[in-house]
Structures are given as C-alpha cells and as structure tokens.
Amino acid sequence: MYDELKTAPKAIGAKQAAKAVEKGLAVKVYLASDADQRIISPIAELCQRHHVPVERQATVAELGKSCGIDVGAAAVAVLNN
C-alpha cells in the first residue's frame, strides 16, 4: 500500500515513533485511522509541535502489512537517512 514504508528506514509502533519525533529523526509519521485515540493523540500533538507531517489514511492492519510485519501498527515514523 505505502511503498515508502517498505524501503525507508522507520520506527514502528507508538513508543518508537514518538521517540523518533522527539529526537528529530522523523520526517513523516503515519497514524492508523482506526487506532485508539489515547495512543495516537499524544503522537499527533508531538508531530504538530515538531512540525512533522502526519498521514492518517491507513488502518492498523494496513500499516503493519506495509512495514512487512505480521501484526498491526498504530504508528510508524519514517526516519531521515
């Protein structure tokens, strides 16, 4: 679905994505449209503060599959090279 997630360096999962944003490593964050808001709202706020663009179209299952993992992912941060 998202070719960028197959090839780009990334941080998978809510905690790892949040850490990447806080450290200034994230260039874009994908948040699952069907994820629990208590999990992704803090990441969305971090992205806003750090001026990191957010994409919210994919589901948890679609994000996981796009990253090549067998489980879903609520958040994925694409990292700068």
C-alpha positions in Angstrom: 0.0 0.0 0.0 2.6 2.5 1.0 5.8 1.8 -0.9 7.7 4.3 1.2 7.2 2.1 4.3 8.7 -0.9 2.6 12.0 0.7 1.8 12.6 3.7 4.0 14.2 3.5 7.5 11.4 3.6 10.0 10.4 3.4 13.7 7.4 1.0 14.1 5.0 1.3 16.9 3.6 4.2 19.0 6.5 4.4 21.5 9.2 4.1 18.9 7.5 6.6 16.6 7.1 9.1 19.5 10.8 8.7 20.4 11.8 9.4 16.8 9.8 12.5 16.6 11.2 13.8 20.0 14.7 13.2 18.8 14.1 15.0 15.5 14.7 11.9 13.4 11.2 11.6 11.9 10.4 13.2 8.5 6.8 11.9 8.4 4.5 9.9 10.7 1.7 7.5 9.7 -1.0 7.1 12.3 -3.6 4.4 11.9 -7.1 5.8 11.3 -8.7 3.1 13.4 -6.2 3.1 16.3 -7.2 4.0 19.9 -7.1 7.8 20.2 -5.5 7.5 23.6 -2.5 6.0 21.9 -2.1 8.2 18.8 -3.3 11.6 20.1 -0.1 12.3 22.0 1.9 11.4 18.9 -0.2 13.7 16.7 0.5 16.5 19.2 4.2 15.8 19.2 4.2 15.9 15.4 2.4 19.2 15.5 4.9 20.7 17.9 7.9 19.4 15.9 6.4 20.2 12.5 6.3 16.6 11.3 3.7 15.9 8.7 1.1 13.2 9.6 -0.7 10.8 7.3 -3.9 9.2 8.7 -5.4 7.1 5.9 -4.2 3.6 6.6 -5.7 1.2 9.2 -3.6 -0.6 11.9 -3.5 -3.8 9.7 -2.5 -1.9 6.6 0.3 -0.1 8.3 1.7 -3.3 9.7 1.5 -5.0 6.4 3.1 -2.1 4.6 6.0 -2.3 7.1 6.4 -6.0 6.4 5.4 -7.2 9.9 2.7 -9.8 10.8 1.0 -7.6 13.3 -0.7 -4.2 13.1 0.9 -0.9 13.9 -0.8 2.1 15.3 2.0 4.4 14.3 5.1 4.4 12.0 7.7 7.1 11.7 9.7 7.4 8.5 13.2 8.4 9.5 15.6 10.7 7.8 18.6 9.0 6.2 
